[in-house]
Amino acid sequence: MIDFYTWKTPNGRKISIALEEMGLPYRVKPINITKGEQNTDEFRLISPNSKIPTIVDGETGITLMESGAILLYLAEKSGKLMPKDRGQYWKAVQWLMWQKAGLGPMLGQLHQFVKFNPGKSPFAEERYLKEGLRLYGVLDLQLEGRQFIVDEYSIVDIAVWPWISRFEWQTIDIAQFPNVCRWYEEIAARPAVQAGYDVPAFGETIPLPT
């Protein structure tokens, strides 16, 4: 059994969706980041950076923080959702790193300045919105002629999708990116994605383009 420490964020949803898609048994351990529960000494023992998500695999004794590392670990453990071909495998890794180094951090800053602190820094709002739109464009181009980011459905799609699911927070019209919009809606229809999206259970539903 995997103990899964999480909250309702894109990074947390990556892991719950992956667990659902892979059919791995897990137990949810909510960490309410709005109350600072990630900063307790107890949680820091398993997550030195005081961030969710974190897993503790009771079967192997392995404890991991950082969503990218967790996704790679779960893919190896389950034997699912990563390409077997070595060339495709490394293409998947490069796009996973793109999400971790670019899309996630930039859209996270966009949330901070556009949704949570509007008007405090017009420069930051303009900068991060511009970069967010650029990254959507990169994704749209990659999805041209492809069903998924690296051809077959993988942890890469699972890593990217929850950040796109907050397009409303980003004030980005997803319809401007037809390949992203098609890909987003197709993944949103997957039962495992619908189950993994609302973890911990808050009764939230996946936002869809109008």
C-alpha positions in Angstrom: 0.0 0.0 0.0 1.2 3.5 -0.9 0.6 6.3 1.6 0.0 9.4 -0.5 0.4 12.8 1.1 -1.4 15.5 -1.0 -3.6 18.5 -1.4 -5.8 19.7 -4.3 -3.1 21.2 -6.4 -1.9 20.4 -9.9 1.2 18.7 -8.5 -0.9 16.6 -6.2 -3.3 15.7 -8.9 -0.5 14.4 -11.1 0.0 11.6 -8.6 -3.6 10.8 -7.8 -4.3 10.5 -11.5 -1.3 8.3 -12.1 -2.2 6.1 -9.2 -5.7 5.7 -10.6 -4.5 5.0 -14.1 -2.0 2.5 -12.9 -4.4 0.7 -10.6 -2.0 0.9 -7.7 -3.5 0.7 -4.2 -3.1 3.9 -2.1 -4.2 5.6 1.0 -4.8 9.4 1.0 -3.1 11.4 3.7 -4.4 15.0 3.3 -1.9 17.8 4.0 -3.8 21.1 4.3 -1.4 23.5 2.8 -3.7 26.4 3.5 -3.2 25.7 7.2 0.5 25.2 7.0 0.4 21.5 7.7 3.3 21.0 5.2 5.6 22.8 7.6 5.3 20.4 10.6 8.3 18.6 11.8 6.5 15.3 11.3 5.9 16.0 7.6 9.3 17.4 7.0 10.8 14.0 8.0 9.3 12.5 4.8 9.3 15.6 2.7 12.5 17.7 3.5 11.3 20.5 1.2 8.0 20.7 3.0 6.0 20.3 -0.2 3.3 18.0 -1.4 3.0 15.5 -3.0 5.0 12.8 -1.1 4.6 9.1 -1.1 5.6 6.3 1.3 5.6 2.9 -0.4 4.9 0.3 2.3 5.8 -2.5 0.0 9.3 -1.3 -0.8 10.0 1.1 2.1 10.8 3.9 -0.4 9.8 7.5 0.5 9.8 10.1 -2.3 9.0 13.8 -2.7 8.9 15.8 -6.0 6.1 14.9 -8.4 8.4 14.1 -11.3 10.5 11.6 -9.3 7.3 10.1 -8.0 5.8 9.7 -11.5 8.9 8.0 -12.8 9.0 5.7 -9.8 5.3 4.7 -10.2 5.8 4.1 -13.9 8.7 1.7 -13.2 6.8 0.0 -10.3 3.7 -0.6 -12.4 5.4 -1.1 -15.7 2.8 1.3 -17.2 2.6 4.7 -18.8 6.2 5.1 -20.1 7.3 4.1 -23.6 9.3 0.9 -23.8 11.3 2.1 -26.9 14.4 3.8 -25.6 14.2 6.7 -28.0 10.6 7.4 -27.1 11.4 6.9 -23.4 13.9 9.8 -23.5 11.5 12.0 -25.5 9.1 11.4 -22.7 11.7 12.3 -20.1 12.5 15.6 -21.9 8.9 16.6 -22.0 8.5 15.7 -18.3 11.4 18.0 -17.6 9.8 20.7 -19.7 6.8 20.5 -17.5 8.8 20.5 -14.3 11.2 23.3 -15.3 8.9 25.5 -17.4 5.2 25.0 -17.6 4.5 24.3 -13.9 6.7 27.1 -12.4 5.6 29.7 -15.0 1.9 28.9 -14.7 2.3 28.8 -10.9 3.6 32.4 -11.0 0.8 33.4 -13.3 -1.6 32.1 -10.6 0.1 34.1 -8.0 0.0 37.4 -9.8 -3.1 37.2 -11.9 -5.5 35.3 -9.7 -4.3 35.8 -6.1 -2.7 39.2 -6.3 -4.1 41.2 -9.2 -3.0 44.7 -9.6 0.0 44.4 -7.3 2.6 44.1 -10.1 1.5 44.9 -13.6 5.0 43.9 -14.8 4.7 40.5 -13.3 1.2 39.9 -14.6 2.3 40.8 -18.1 5.5 38.8 -17.9 3.9 35.6 -16.7 0.8 35.8 -18.9 3.0 36.3 -21.9 5.2 33.3 -20.9 2.1 31.2 -20.2 0.7 31.9 -23.6 4.1 31.0 -25.2 4.2 27.7 -23.3 0.6 26.9 -24.4 1.9 27.6 -27.9 4.8 25.2 -27.5 2.4 22.5 -26.3 -0.1 23.2 -29.1 2.7 22.7 -31.7 3.9 19.5 -30.1 0.4 18.1 -30.2 0.0 18.9 -33.9 -0.7 15.5 -35.6 -0.3 13.6 -32.3 -2.9 12.2 -30.0 -0.7 12.7 -26.9 2.5 14.6 -26.1 4.8 11.7 -27.0 2.4 9.7 -29.2 1.2 7.3 -26.6 -0.5 8.3 -23.4 2.0 8.5 -20.6 3.0 10.2 -17.3 4.0 13.2 -19.4 0.3 13.9 -20.3 -0.5 13.2 -16.6 2.1 15.8 -15.5 1.0 18.5 -17.9 -2.7 18.1 -17.9 -3.5 19.3 -14.3 -1.7 22.6 -15.0 -3.8 23.1 -18.1 -6.9 22.3 -16.0 -6.4 25.7 -14.4 -6.7 27.6 -17.6 -9.4 29.8 -16.0 -7.0 30.9 -13.2 -4.6 31.8 -15.9 -7.1 33.9 -17.9 -6.0 31.9 -21.0 -8.6 31.1 -23.6 -7.8 27.5 -24.2 -9.9 27.6 -27.4 -7.1 29.7 -29.0 -5.0 26.5 -28.9 -7.1 23.9 -30.8 -4.6 21.0 -30.3 -4.3 21.6 -26.6 -8.1 21.9 -26.3 -8.7 18.6 -28.1 -6.1 16.8 -26.0 -7.4 18.4 -22.8 -11.0 17.3 -23.3 -10.0 13.8 -24.4 -7.9 13.3 -21.2 -10.7 14.9 -19.1 -13.1 12.2 -20.3 -10.9 9.3 -18.9 -12.5 7.7 -15.8 -9.2 7.5 -14.0 -8.6 11.2 -14.5 -12.0 12.0 -13.2 -11.4 9.9 -10.2 -7.9 11.2 -9.6 -8.9 14.9 -10.1 -10.9 15.1 -6.9 -8.3 13.8 -4.4 -8.7 14.6 -1.5 -12.4 14.5 -2.0 -13.9 18.0 -2.1 -16.6 17.3 -4.7 -14.7 19.3 -7.4 -15.4 18.7 -11.1 -13.1 19.2 -14.0 -13.4 22.6 -15.7 -14.2 22.3 -19.4 -13.9 24.9 -22.1 -17.2 26.7 -22.9 
